Amino acid sequence: MEPDVLDYIGEKYEGVVIESYGVGGLPFLDKRNFLEKLGDLTEKGKIVVVATQVMFEGSDMGVYEVGVRALKQFNVLQAYDMTIEAAITKLMWIMAQTKDFDEVKEKFYTRINEDSLY
């Protein structure tokens, strides 16, 4: 997938959940620079959540350089051990109430019905 797809998503939606490689890896070199696109989205006030495709392990963006850079440079949330379905549903529910990043972050990391063990 080309990172330009995030331009389109950013025009149409207020938030996006990205399934990363492993526990938090994203392409960030050359023409497949998703890190740059994350910056573009967050600068526009979009909410970005990074989840993982790994079952039973959860996300840990601090493992890879790209994840560390994303967390330091941009307002990016990570789903930790939340399923992709739970992360999407929770983000939709929260964003119906607020689009303020700090409020979204607080609510996203508040456990609801054991949706996350983090």
C-alpha distances in whole Angstrom, upper triangle without the diagonal:
4,6,9,8,10,13,13,13,16,18,18,18,20,19,15,15,12,12,12,13,16,19,17,14,11,10,13,14,14,11,8,11,10,14,15,13,15,18,17,17,20,22,22,23,20,20,17,18,16,17,16,15,19,21,25,24,22,20,22,20,23,23,20,20,17,18,22,21,19,22,24,23,22,23,20,21,21,21,23,24,24,22,19,21,24,21,20,24,25,23,24,27,28,26,29,31,30,27,29,27,30,31,27,27,31,30,27,29,32,32,33,34,33,29,28,31,30
4,5,6,8,10,11,12,14,16,17,18,20,18,16,16,13,14,14,15,19,20,18,15,12,10,11,12,11,8,6,9,8,12,12,10,13,16,15,15,18,20,20,22,19,20,17,18,17,18,18,18,21,24,27,26,24,22,23,21,24,23,20,20,17,18,22,20,18,21,23,21,20,22,20,22,21,23,25,26,26,24,21,23,26,23,22,25,26,24,25,28,28,26,29,31,30,27,28,26,29,31,27,27,31,31,28,30,33,33,34,36,35,31,30,33,31
4,5,6,8,10,10,11,14,15,16,17,16,13,14,11,13,13,14,18,19,16,14,10,9,9,11,11,8,6,6,5,9,9,7,9,12,11,11,14,16,16,18,16,16,14,16,14,17,17,18,21,24,27,25,23,20,21,19,21,22,19,18,15,16,19,17,15,18,20,18,17,18,16,19,19,20,23,25,24,23,20,22,24,21,20,24,24,22,23,26,26,24,27,29,27,23,25,23,26,27,24,24,28,28,25,27,30,31,32,34,33,29,28,31,29
4,5,5,7,9,10,11,13,15,16,16,14,15,14,16,16,18,22,23,20,18,14,13,13,14,13,10,9,9,8,11,10,8,11,13,11,11,15,16,15,18,15,17,15,17,17,19,20,21,24,27,30,29,26,24,25,22,25,25,22,22,18,19,22,20,17,21,22,20,18,19,18,21,21,23,26,28,26,25,22,24,26,23,21,25,26,23,23,27,26,24,26,29,27,23,25,23,27,28,25,26,29,29,27,29,32,33,34,36,35,31,31,33,32
4,5,5,6,9,10,11,12,14,14,12,13,12,14,15,17,21,22,19,18,14,14,15,16,16,13,11,12,10,13,13,9,11,14,12,11,15,17,16,17,15,16,14,16,16,18,19,19,23,25,28,27,25,22,24,22,25,25,23,23,19,20,23,21,18,21,23,21,19,19,18,20,20,21,24,26,24,23,19,21,23,20,18,22,23,20,20,24,24,22,24,26,25,22,24,22,26,27,24,24,28,27,25,27,30,31,31,33,33,29,29,31,30
4,5,5,6,9,10,10,12,11,9,11,10,13,14,17,20,20,17,16,13,13,14,16,16,13,11,11,8,11,10,7,8,11,9,8,11,13,12,14,11,12,11,13,13,16,17,18,22,24,27,26,23,20,22,19,23,23,21,21,17,17,20,18,15,18,20,18,15,16,14,16,17,19,22,24,22,21,18,20,21,18,16,20,21,17,18,22,21,19,21,24,22,18,20,19,22,23,20,21,25,24,22,24,27,28,29,31,30,27,26,29,28
4,6,5,6,9,10,12,12,11,14,14,17,18,20,24,24,21,20,16,16,16,18,17,14,13,12,11,13,11,7,10,11,8,8,12,12,11,13,11,14,13,16,17,19,21,22,26,28,31,29,27,24,25,22,25,27,24,23,19,20,22,20,17,20,22,19,16,17,16,19,20,22,25,27,26,25,21,23,24,21,19,22,23,20,20,23,23,20,22,24,22,19,21,19,23,24,22,23,26,26,24,26,29,31,31,34,33,30,30,32,31
4,5,5,7,9,11,12,11,14,14,17,19,22,25,25,22,22,18,18,19,20,20,17,16,15,13,16,15,11,13,15,12,10,14,15,13,15,12,15,14,17,18,20,22,22,26,28,31,30,27,25,27,25,28,29,26,26,22,23,25,23,20,23,25,22,19,19,19,20,22,23,26,28,26,25,21,22,24,21,18,21,22,19,19,22,22,19,21,24,22,19,21,21,24,25,22,24,27,26,24,27,30,31,31,33,33,29,30,33,32
4,5,5,6,9,9,8,11,11,14,16,20,23,23,20,20,17,18,18,21,21,18,16,16,13,15,15,11,11,14,12,9,12,14,12,13,10,12,11,13,15,17,19,20,24,25,28,27,24,22,24,22,25,27,25,25,21,21,23,22,18,20,23,21,18,17,16,17,19,19,23,24,22,21,18,18,20,17,15,17,19,15,15,19,19,16,18,21,19,16,19,18,22,22,19,20,24,23,21,24,26,27,27,30,29,26,26,29,28
4,6,5,7,8,8,12,13,16,18,21,24,24,21,21,18,18,18,21,21,19,17,16,13,14,13,10,10,11,9,6,9,11,8,10,7,10,10,13,15,18,20,22,25,27,29,28,25,23,24,22,25,27,25,24,20,20,22,21,17,19,21,18,15,15,14,16,18,20,23,25,23,23,19,20,21,18,16,18,19,15,15,19,18,15,17,19,17,14,16,15,19,20,17,19,22,22,20,23,25,27,27,30,30,26,27,30,28
4,6,8,10,11,15,16,19,21,25,28,27,24,24,21,21,21,24,23,21,19,18,16,18,16,13,13,14,11,9,12,13,10,11,10,13,14,17,19,21,24,25,29,30,33,32,29,26,28,26,29,30,28,28,24,24,26,24,21,23,24,21,18,18,18,20,22,23,27,29,26,26,22,23,24,21,18,20,21,18,17,20,20,16,18,20,18,15,18,18,22,22,20,22,25,24,23,26,28,30,30,32,33,29,30,33,31
4,7,9,10,14,15,19,21,24,27,27,25,25,22,23,23,26,26,23,21,21,18,20,19,15,15,17,14,11,14,15,12,13,10,13,14,16,19,20,23,24,28,29,31,31,28,26,28,26,29,31,29,29,26,25,27,26,22,24,26,24,20,19,19,20,22,22,26,27,25,24,20,20,21,19,16,18,19,16,14,18,18,14,15,18,17,15,18,18,22,22,19,21,24,23,22,25,27,28,28,30,31,27,28,31,30
4,6,7,11,13,17,19,23,25,25,22,23,20,22,22,25,26,23,21,20,17,18,18,14,14,16,14,10,12,14,11,11,8,9,11,13,16,18,20,22,25,27,29,28,25,23,25,23,27,29,27,27,24,23,25,24,20,21,23,21,18,16,16,16,18,19,22,24,21,21,17,17,18,16,13,14,15,12,11,14,14,11,12,15,14,11,15,15,18,18,15,18,21,19,18,21,23,25,24,27,27,24,24,28,27
4,7,11,13,17,19,23,25,24,22,23,21,22,23,26,27,25,22,21,18,18,18,14,13,14,13,9,10,12,9,8,5,6,9,12,15,17,20,22,25,27,28,27,24,22,24,22,25,27,26,26,23,21,23,22,18,19,21,19,16,14,13,14,16,17,21,23,20,20,17,18,18,15,12,14,14,10,10,12,12,8,10,12,11,8,11,11,15,14,12,14,17,16,15,19,20,22,22,25,26,22,23,26,25
4,7,10,13,16,20,22,21,18,19,18,20,20,24,25,23,21,19,16,16,16,13,11,13,13,9,9,12,11,9,5,4,6,8,11,13,17,19,22,23,24,24,20,18,20,19,22,24,23,23,20,18,21,20,16,16,19,18,14,12,11,11,13,14,17,19,17,17,14,14,14,11,9,12,11,8,8,11,10,8,11,13,11,9,11,10,14,14,10,12,15,14,13,16,18,20,20,22,23,19,20,23,22
4,6,10,12,16,18,18,15,16,14,17,18,21,23,21,18,17,13,14,15,12,10,13,13,9,10,14,13,11,8,6,5,6,9,10,13,15,18,20,22,21,18,16,18,17,20,22,21,21,18,16,19,18,15,16,19,17,14,12,10,10,11,12,16,17,15,15,11,13,13,10,8,11,12,9,10,13,13,11,14,16,15,12,15,13,16,16,13,14,17,16,13,16,19,20,20,22,22,18,19,22,21
4,7,9,13,15,14,12,14,13,16,17,21,23,21,18,17,13,14,16,13,11,14,15,12,13,16,16,14,11,8,6,5,6,7,10,12,15,16,18,17,14,12,15,14,18,19,18,20,17,15,18,18,14,15,18,18,15,13,10,9,9,9,12,14,12,11,8,10,11,7,7,10,11,8,10,13,13,13,16,18,17,15,16,14,17,17,13,14,17,16,12,15,17,18,18,20,20,16,16,19,18
4,6,10,12,12,10,11,9,12,14,17,19,18,15,14,10,12,14,12,10,14,15,12,13,17,17,16,13,11,7,6,5,6,8,10,13,15,17,16,13,11,14,12,16,17,16,17,14,12,16,16,13,14,17,17,15,14,11,10,9,10,12,14,13,12,9,12,13,10,10,14,14,12,14,17,17,16,19,21,20,18,19,17,19,20,16,16,19,19,15,17,20,20,21,23,22,18,17,20,19
4,7,9,10,8,9,9,12,15,18,20,19,15,15,12,14,16,15,13,17,18,16,17,20,21,20,16,14,11,9,6,5,5,6,9,12,14,13,11,9,12,12,16,15,15,17,14,13,16,17,14,16,19,19,17,17,13,12,10,10,11,12,12,10,8,11,13,11,11,14,15,14,16,19,19,19,22,24,23,21,22,20,22,23,19,18,21,20,17,18,21,20,21,22,21,17,16,19,18
4,6,7,5,5,6,9,12,15,18,17,14,13,10,12,15,14,13,16,18,16,17,20,21,21,18,16,12,10,6,6,5,6,9,12,14,13,10,8,10,9,13,12,11,13,11,10,13,14,12,14,17,18,16,16,13,12,10,11,11,13,13,13,11,14,16,13,14,18,18,17,19,22,22,22,25,26,25,23,24,21,23,24,21,19,22,22,18,19,22,22,23,25,22,19,18,19,18
4,6,6,5,6,9,12,15,17,17,14,14,12,13,17,16,15,19,21,20,20,24,25,24,21,19,16,14,10,9,6,7,8,12,14,12,11,9,11,10,13,11,10,13,11,11,14,16,14,16,19,20,19,19,16,16,13,13,13,14,15,14,13,17,18,16,18,21,21,21,23,26,25,25,29,30,29,27,28,24,26,27,24,22,25,25,21,22,25,24,26,27,24,21,20,21,20
4,6,6,9,12,15,17,20,21,17,17,15,16,20,20,18,21,23,22,23,26,27,26,24,21,18,15,11,10,6,7,6,10,11,9,9,8,9,9,12,10,10,13,12,11,14,16,15,16,19,21,20,21,17,16,13,13,12,12,14,14,14,17,18,17,19,22,22,22,24,27,26,27,30,31,30,28,29,25,27,28,25,23,25,25,21,21,24,23,25,26,23,20,18,19,18
4,6,10,13,15,18,22,22,19,18,16,16,19,19,17,20,23,21,21,24,26,25,22,20,16,13,10,8,6,8,7,10,11,7,6,4,5,6,9,7,8,12,11,9,12,15,14,14,17,19,18,18,15,13,10,10,9,10,12,13,13,17,17,15,18,20,20,20,23,25,24,25,28,29,28,26,26,23,24,25,22,20,22,22,19,18,21,20,23,23,20,18,15,16,14
4,7,10,12,15,19,19,16,15,12,12,16,16,13,16,19,18,18,21,22,22,19,17,13,11,7,7,6,9,9,13,14,11,9,5,6,5,8,7,7,10,8,6,9,11,10,11,14,15,15,15,12,11,8,10,9,12,13,14,13,17,17,15,17,20,19,18,21,24,23,23,27,27,26,24,24,20,22,23,20,18,21,21,18,17,21,21,23,25,22,19,17,17,15
4,7,9,12,15,16,13,12,10,10,14,14,13,16,18,18,18,21,23,22,20,18,14,13,9,10,9,10,11,15,17,14,12,9,9,7,10,8,6,8,6,6,10,11,10,12,15,15,15,17,13,14,12,13,13,15,17,17,16,19,20,18,19,23,22,21,24,26,25,25,29,30,28,26,26,22,24,26,23,21,24,24,21,21,24,25,27,28,26,23,20,21,19
4,6,9,12,13,9,8,6,7,11,11,10,13,15,15,16,19,20,20,18,17,13,13,9,11,10,12,14,17,19,17,15,12,12,10,12,12,9,10,7,7,11,11,10,12,15,15,14,16,13,14,13,15,15,18,18,18,16,20,21,18,19,22,22,21,23,26,25,24,28,29,27,25,25,22,24,26,23,21,24,25,21,22,26,26,28,30,27,24,22,24,22
4,6,9,9,6,6,6,7,10,11,11,14,15,16,17,19,21,22,20,19,16,16,13,14,14,15,17,20,23,20,18,16,16,13,15,14,11,11,8,10,13,12,12,15,17,16,16,18,16,17,16,18,19,21,22,22,19,23,24,21,22,25,26,24,26,29,28,27,30,32,30,27,27,24,26,29,26,24,28,28,25,26,29,30,31,33,31,28,26,27,25
4,7,8,6,4,5,5,7,9,10,12,14,15,16,18,20,21,19,19,16,17,14,17,16,18,20,23,25,23,21,17,17,14,15,15,11,10,7,10,12,10,10,14,15,14,14,17,15,18,17,20,21,23,24,24,22,25,26,23,24,27,27,25,27,30,29,28,31,32,30,27,27,24,26,28,26,24,28,29,26,26,30,31,33,35,33,30,28,29,27
4,6,6,5,8,9,10,12,13,14,16,18,19,20,22,24,23,23,20,20,18,20,20,21,22,26,28,26,24,21,20,17,18,17,13,12,10,13,15,13,14,17,18,16,17,20,19,21,21,24,24,27,28,27,25,29,30,27,27,31,31,28,31,34,33,31,35,36,33,30,30,27,29,32,29,28,32,33,30,30,34,35,37,39,37,33,31,33,30
4,6,6,10,11,11,13,15,16,16,19,21,21,23,25,24,24,22,23,21,23,22,23,25,29,31,29,27,24,24,20,22,21,17,15,13,17,18,16,16,20,21,19,20,23,22,24,24,26,27,30,30,30,28,31,32,29,29,33,33,30,32,36,34,33,36,38,35,32,32,29,32,34,32,31,34,35,32,33,37,38,39,41,40,36,35,36,34
4,6,9,11,10,11,14,15,15,17,20,20,21,24,22,23,21,22,20,22,22,23,25,29,31,29,27,24,25,21,23,23,19,18,15,18,20,18,17,21,22,20,20,23,21,24,24,26,28,30,30,29,27,29,31,28,27,31,32,29,30,34,33,31,34,36,34,30,31,28,31,33,31,30,34,34,31,33,36,37,39,41,39,36,34,36,34
4,6,9,9,10,12,14,14,16,18,19,20,22,20,21,18,19,17,19,18,19,21,25,28,26,24,21,21,18,20,20,16,16,13,15,18,16,15,19,20,18,18,20,19,21,21,23,24,26,26,26,23,26,28,25,24,28,29,26,27,31,30,29,32,33,31,28,29,26,29,31,28,27,31,32,28,30,33,34,35,37,35,32,31,32,31
4,5,6,7,9,10,11,13,15,16,18,19,18,18,16,17,15,18,18,19,22,25,27,25,23,20,20,16,18,18,15,13,10,13,15,13,12,16,17,15,15,17,16,19,19,21,23,25,25,25,23,26,27,24,23,27,27,24,26,30,28,27,30,32,29,26,26,23,26,28,26,25,28,29,26,27,31,32,34,36,34,31,29,31,29
4,5,5,6,9,10,10,12,14,15,17,15,15,12,13,12,14,15,17,19,22,25,23,20,17,17,14,17,17,14,13,9,11,14,12,10,13,15,13,12,14,13,15,15,18,19,22,22,22,19,22,23,20,20,23,23,21,23,26,25,23,26,28,26,22,23,20,23,25,22,21,25,26,23,24,28,29,30,32,31,27,26,28,26
4,5,5,6,9,10,11,12,15,16,14,14,12,13,12,15,16,18,20,23,25,23,20,16,16,12,14,15,12,11,7,9,11,8,7,10,12,10,9,12,11,14,14,17,19,22,22,22,20,23,24,20,21,24,24,21,23,26,24,23,27,28,25,22,22,19,21,23,21,20,23,25,22,23,26,28,30,32,30,27,25,27,25
4,5,5,6,9,10,11,13,15,14,15,13,15,15,18,19,21,24,27,29,26,24,20,20,16,18,19,16,14,11,12,14,11,9,13,13,10,10,13,13,16,17,20,22,25,25,25,23,26,26,23,22,26,26,22,24,27,26,24,27,28,25,22,22,19,22,24,22,21,25,26,24,25,29,30,32,35,33,30,28,30,28
4,5,5,6,9,10,11,13,11,13,11,13,13,16,18,20,23,26,28,26,23,20,20,17,19,20,18,16,12,13,15,13,10,14,15,12,11,13,12,15,16,19,21,24,23,23,21,23,24,20,20,23,23,20,21,24,23,21,24,26,23,19,20,18,21,23,20,20,24,25,22,24,27,29,30,33,32,28,27,29,27
4,5,5,6,8,10,11,9,10,7,10,10,14,16,18,21,24,25,23,20,17,17,14,16,18,16,15,11,11,13,11,8,10,12,10,7,9,8,11,13,16,18,21,20,21,18,21,21,18,17,21,20,17,19,22,20,18,22,23,20,17,17,14,17,19,17,16,20,21,19,20,24,25,27,30,28,25,24,26,24
4,5,5,6,9,10,10,11,10,13,13,17,19,22,24,27,29,26,23,19,19,16,17,19,17,15,12,12,13,10,8,10,11,8,6,8,9,13,15,18,20,24,23,24,22,24,24,20,20,23,22,19,21,24,22,20,23,24,21,17,17,14,17,20,18,17,21,22,20,21,25,27,29,32,31,28,26,28,25
4,6,5,6,9,9,11,11,14,15,19,21,23,26,29,31,29,25,22,22,19,21,23,21,19,15,16,17,14,12,14,15,11,9,11,12,15,17,20,23,26,25,26,23,25,25,21,21,24,23,19,21,24,22,19,22,23,20,17,17,15,18,20,19,19,22,23,22,23,27,29,30,33,32,29,28,30,28
4,5,5,7,5,8,8,11,13,16,19,22,24,27,28,27,23,20,21,18,20,23,21,20,16,16,17,15,12,14,15,12,9,10,10,13,15,18,21,24,22,23,20,22,22,18,17,20,19,16,17,20,18,16,19,20,17,13,14,12,16,18,15,16,20,20,18,21,24,26,27,30,29,26,25,28,26
4,5,5,5,6,7,11,13,16,19,22,25,27,28,26,23,19,20,17,19,21,20,19,16,15,16,14,10,11,12,10,6,6,8,11,14,17,19,23,21,22,20,22,22,18,17,20,19,15,17,19,17,15,18,19,15,12,12,9,13,15,13,13,17,18,16,18,21,24,25,29,28,25,24,26,24
4,5,7,10,11,14,16,20,23,26,28,31,32,30,26,23,23,20,22,24,22,21,18,17,18,15,13,14,14,10,8,9,11,14,17,20,23,26,25,26,24,26,25,21,21,23,22,18,20,22,20,17,20,21,17,13,13,11,14,17,16,16,19,21,20,21,24,27,29,32,32,28,27,30,27
4,6,9,11,15,17,21,24,26,29,31,33,31,27,24,25,22,24,27,25,24,20,20,21,18,15,16,17,14,11,11,13,15,19,21,24,27,25,26,23,25,25,21,20,22,21,17,18,20,18,15,18,19,15,12,12,11,15,17,15,16,20,21,20,22,25,27,28,32,32,28,28,30,28
4,7,9,13,16,19,23,25,28,30,31,29,25,23,23,21,23,26,25,24,21,19,20,18,15,15,16,14,10,9,11,13,16,19,22,25,23,24,22,23,22,19,18,19,18,14,15,17,15,12,15,15,12,8,8,8,11,13,12,13,16,17,16,19,21,24,25,28,28,25,25,28,25
4,6,10,13,16,19,22,25,26,28,26,23,20,21,19,22,24,23,22,19,18,19,18,14,15,16,14,11,9,9,11,14,16,20,22,20,21,18,19,19,15,14,16,16,12,13,15,13,10,14,15,12,8,9,8,12,13,11,12,16,16,15,17,20,22,23,26,26,23,23,26,24
4,7,10,13,17,19,22,23,24,23,19,17,18,16,19,22,21,21,18,16,18,17,13,13,15,14,10,8,7,8,11,13,16,19,17,18,15,16,16,12,12,14,12,9,11,13,11,9,13,13,11,8,9,7,10,11,8,9,13,13,11,14,16,19,19,23,22,19,19,22,20
4,7,10,13,16,19,20,22,20,16,14,15,13,16,18,18,18,15,13,15,14,10,11,14,13,9,7,5,6,8,10,14,16,15,15,13,15,15,11,11,14,13,10,12,15,13,12,15,16,14,11,12,10,12,14,10,10,14,14,11,14,17,19,20,22,22,18,18,20,18
4,6,10,13,15,17,18,17,13,11,12,11,14,16,16,17,14,12,14,15,11,11,14,14,11,9,6,5,5,6,10,12,11,12,10,12,12,8,9,12,11,8,12,14,13,12,16,17,15,13,14,11,13,14,11,10,13,13,10,11,15,16,17,20,19,15,14,17,15
4,7,10,12,14,16,14,10,8,9,8,12,13,13,14,12,9,12,13,10,10,14,14,12,11,7,6,5,6,9,11,11,11,9,13,13,9,11,14,13,12,15,17,16,16,19,21,19,17,18,15,16,17,14,13,16,16,12,13,17,17,19,21,19,16,14,16,15
4,7,9,11,12,11,7,6,9,9,13,14,14,16,14,11,14,16,13,13,17,18,16,15,11,9,6,5,7,8,8,8,6,10,10,8,10,13,13,12,15,17,17,17,20,22,21,19,20,17,19,19,16,14,17,17,13,13,16,16,17,19,17,13,12,14,13
4,5,8,10,9,6,5,9,10,13,13,13,16,14,12,15,17,15,15,19,20,18,18,14,12,9,8,8,9,9,8,8,11,12,11,12,15,16,15,18,20,20,21,24,25,25,23,24,21,22,23,20,18,20,20,16,16,19,18,20,21,18,15,14,15,14
4,6,10,9,8,9,12,13,16,15,15,18,17,15,18,20,18,19,22,23,22,21,17,16,13,11,11,11,11,9,8,11,13,12,14,17,18,18,20,22,23,23,26,28,27,26,27,24,26,26,23,21,24,23,19,19,22,21,22,22,20,17,16,17,17
4,7,6,7,8,11,13,16,14,15,18,17,15,19,21,19,20,23,24,23,23,19,17,13,12,11,9,11,10,10,13,15,14,16,19,19,20,22,24,24,25,28,30,29,28,29,26,27,28,24,22,24,24,20,20,22,21,22,22,19,16,15,16,16
4,6,7,10,13,15,18,17,18,22,21,19,21,24,22,22,26,27,26,25,21,19,15,12,11,9,10,8,10,12,13,14,16,18,19,20,22,23,24,26,28,30,30,29,30,27,28,28,25,23,25,24,20,20,21,19,20,19,17,14,13,14,15
4,6,10,12,16,18,17,19,22,22,19,22,25,23,22,26,28,26,25,22,19,15,12,10,7,9,9,12,14,14,15,17,19,19,21,23,24,24,26,29,30,30,29,30,27,28,28,25,23,24,23,19,18,20,18,19,18,15,13,12,11,13
4,7,9,12,14,13,15,19,19,16,18,21,20,19,23,25,24,23,19,17,13,11,8,6,10,10,12,15,15,15,18,20,19,20,23,24,24,26,29,30,29,29,29,26,26,26,24,21,23,22,19,17,19,18,19,19,16,14,12,11,11
4,7,10,12,12,14,17,17,14,16,19,17,16,20,22,20,19,16,13,9,7,5,4,7,8,10,13,12,12,15,17,16,17,20,21,21,23,25,26,26,25,25,22,22,23,20,18,19,19,15,14,17,15,17,18,14,12,10,10,9
4,6,9,9,11,14,13,10,12,15,13,13,16,18,17,16,13,10,7,6,4,6,9,10,11,14,14,12,15,17,16,16,20,21,20,22,25,25,24,23,23,20,20,21,18,16,18,18,15,14,17,16,18,20,17,14,12,12,10
4,5,6,8,11,11,8,9,13,12,11,14,16,16,16,12,11,8,9,6,9,12,14,14,18,17,15,18,20,19,19,22,24,22,23,27,27,26,24,24,20,20,22,19,16,18,19,16,14,18,18,20,22,19,17,14,13,11
4,5,6,8,8,4,6,9,8,8,11,13,13,13,10,10,7,10,9,12,14,16,16,19,18,16,18,21,20,19,22,24,22,23,27,27,25,23,22,19,19,21,19,16,18,20,17,15,19,20,22,24,22,19,16,17,14
4,6,7,8,6,5,9,9,8,10,13,14,15,12,12,10,13,11,14,17,19,19,23,22,19,22,24,23,22,25,27,25,26,29,29,27,25,24,20,20,23,21,18,20,22,19,17,21,21,24,26,23,21,18,18,15
4,7,9,7,7,11,12,11,13,16,17,18,15,15,13,14,12,15,18,19,19,23,23,20,23,26,25,24,27,29,28,28,32,32,30,28,27,24,24,26,24,21,23,25,21,20,23,24,26,28,25,23,20,19,16
4,5,5,6,9,10,11,13,14,16,17,15,15,13,16,14,17,19,20,20,24,24,21,23,27,26,24,28,30,28,28,32,33,30,28,27,24,24,27,25,22,24,26,23,22,25,26,28,30,27,25,22,22,19
4,5,5,6,9,10,11,12,14,16,15,16,15,18,17,20,22,23,23,26,26,23,25,28,27,26,29,31,29,29,33,33,31,28,27,23,24,27,25,22,25,27,24,23,27,28,31,32,30,27,24,25,22
4,6,5,6,9,10,10,12,14,12,14,13,16,16,19,21,21,20,24,24,21,22,26,25,23,26,28,27,26,30,31,28,25,25,21,22,25,23,20,24,25,22,22,26,27,29,31,29,26,24,24,21
4,5,5,6,9,10,10,12,10,11,10,13,13,16,17,19,18,21,21,18,20,23,22,20,23,25,24,24,27,28,26,23,22,19,20,22,20,17,20,22,19,18,22,23,26,28,25,23,20,21,18
4,6,5,6,9,10,12,11,12,11,15,14,18,19,21,21,24,24,20,22,26,24,22,26,27,25,25,29,29,26,24,23,19,19,22,21,18,20,22,20,19,22,24,27,29,27,24,21,22,18
4,6,5,6,8,11,10,13,13,17,17,20,22,23,22,26,25,22,23,26,25,23,26,28,26,25,29,29,26,23,22,18,19,22,21,18,21,23,21,21,24,26,29,31,29,27,24,25,21
4,6,5,6,8,7,10,10,14,15,18,19,21,19,22,22,18,20,23,21,19,22,24,22,21,25,25,23,20,19,15,17,19,18,15,19,21,18,18,22,24,26,29,27,24,22,23,20
4,6,6,7,6,8,9,13,13,17,18,20,19,22,21,18,19,22,20,18,21,23,21,20,24,24,21,19,17,14,14,17,16,13,16,18,16,15,19,21,24,26,25,22,20,20,17
4,6,8,9,11,13,16,17,20,21,24,23,26,25,21,23,26,24,21,25,26,23,23,27,26,23,21,19,15,15,19,18,15,18,20,19,18,21,24,27,30,28,25,23,23,20
4,7,9,12,14,18,19,23,23,25,24,26,26,22,23,26,24,21,24,26,23,22,26,26,22,19,18,14,15,19,18,16,19,21,20,20,23,26,28,31,30,27,25,26,23
4,6,9,12,15,17,21,21,22,21,23,23,19,20,22,21,18,20,22,20,19,22,22,19,16,14,11,13,16,15,13,16,18,17,17,21,23,25,29,27,25,23,24,21
4,7,10,13,16,19,19,20,19,21,20,16,17,20,17,15,17,19,16,15,19,19,15,13,11,7,9,12,11,9,13,15,13,14,17,20,22,25,24,22,20,22,19
4,7,10,12,16,15,17,16,18,17,13,14,17,15,13,16,18,15,15,19,19,16,14,13,9,11,13,11,9,13,14,12,12,16,18,20,23,22,19,17,19,16
4,7,9,12,12,14,13,15,14,10,12,15,12,11,14,16,13,14,17,17,15,14,13,9,10,12,9,7,10,11,8,9,13,15,17,20,18,15,14,16,13
4,6,9,9,11,11,14,12,9,12,14,13,11,15,17,15,16,19,20,18,17,16,13,14,15,12,10,12,13,9,9,13,14,16,18,17,14,11,13,11
4,6,5,8,8,11,9,6,10,12,10,10,14,15,14,16,19,19,18,18,18,15,16,16,13,11,13,12,9,9,12,12,13,15,13,10,8,11,9
4,6,9,10,13,11,10,13,15,13,14,17,18,17,19,22,22,22,21,21,18,18,18,16,13,14,14,11,10,12,12,14,16,13,11,8,8,7
4,6,9,11,10,10,13,15,13,15,18,18,18,20,23,23,23,23,23,21,21,20,18,16,17,16,12,11,13,11,13,14,11,8,6,7,7
4,6,8,6,6,10,11,10,12,14,15,15,17,20,20,21,21,21,19,19,19,16,14,15,14,10,10,12,10,11,12,9,6,5,8,8
4,5,5,6,9,10,10,12,14,15,16,18,20,22,22,22,23,21,22,21,18,17,18,16,13,13,15,13,13,13,11,8,8,11,12
4,5,5,6,9,10,11,12,14,15,16,18,20,21,20,22,20,21,21,17,17,18,17,13,14,16,15,15,16,14,11,11,14,15
4,5,5,6,8,10,11,12,14,15,17,19,20,20,22,21,22,21,17,17,19,16,13,15,16,15,14,14,13,10,12,15,16
4,6,5,6,8,10,10,12,14,15,17,18,18,20,19,20,18,15,15,16,13,10,12,13,11,10,11,10,7,9,12,13
4,6,5,6,9,10,10,12,14,16,16,16,17,15,17,16,12,12,14,12,8,10,12,11,11,13,12,9,9,13,13
4,6,5,6,9,10,11,12,15,15,15,17,16,18,16,13,14,16,13,10,13,15,14,14,15,15,12,13,17,17
4,5,5,6,9,10,11,13,14,15,17,17,18,16,13,14,16,13,10,13,14,13,12,13,14,10,13,17,17
4,5,5,6,9,10,11,12,13,15,14,15,13,10,11,12,9,7,10,10,10,9,11,12,9,11,15,15
4,5,5,6,9,10,10,10,12,11,13,11,8,10,11,9,7,10,12,13,12,15,15,12,13,17,16
4,6,5,6,9,10,10,13,13,16,13,10,13,14,11,10,14,15,15,14,16,18,14,16,20,20
4,6,5,7,9,11,13,14,15,13,10,13,13,10,10,13,13,13,12,14,16,13,16,19,19
4,5,5,6,8,10,11,12,9,6,9,10,7,7,11,11,13,12,15,16,14,15,19,18
4,5,5,5,9,10,12,10,7,11,12,10,10,14,14,16,15,19,20,17,18,22,21
4,6,8,11,13,15,12,10,14,15,12,13,16,16,18,16,19,21,19,20,24,23
4,7,9,12,13,9,9,12,12,10,12,15,15,17,16,19,21,19,20,24,23
4,6,8,10,7,7,10,11,10,11,15,15,17,17,21,22,20,21,24,23
4,6,9,8,7,10,12,11,12,15,16,19,19,23,24,21,21,24,23
4,6,5,6,9,10,11,12,14,16,19,20,23,24,22,22,24,22
4,5,5,6,9,10,10,12,14,17,19,22,23,20,20,22,19
4,5,5,6,9,10,11,12,16,18,22,22,20,19,21,18
4,5,5,6,8,10,11,14,16,19,20,18,18,20,18
4,6,5,6,9,10,13,14,18,18,16,16,18,17
4,6,5,6,9,12,14,17,17,15,14,16,14
4,6,5,6,10,12,16,16,15,14,15,13
4,5,5,8,9,13,14,12,12,15,13
4,6,8,9,13,13,10,10,13,11
4,6,9,12,11,10,8,10,8
4,6,10,10,9,9,10,10
4,7,6,6,6,8,8
4,6,6,8,10,12
4,6,8,10,13
4,5,7,10
4,7,9
4,5
4
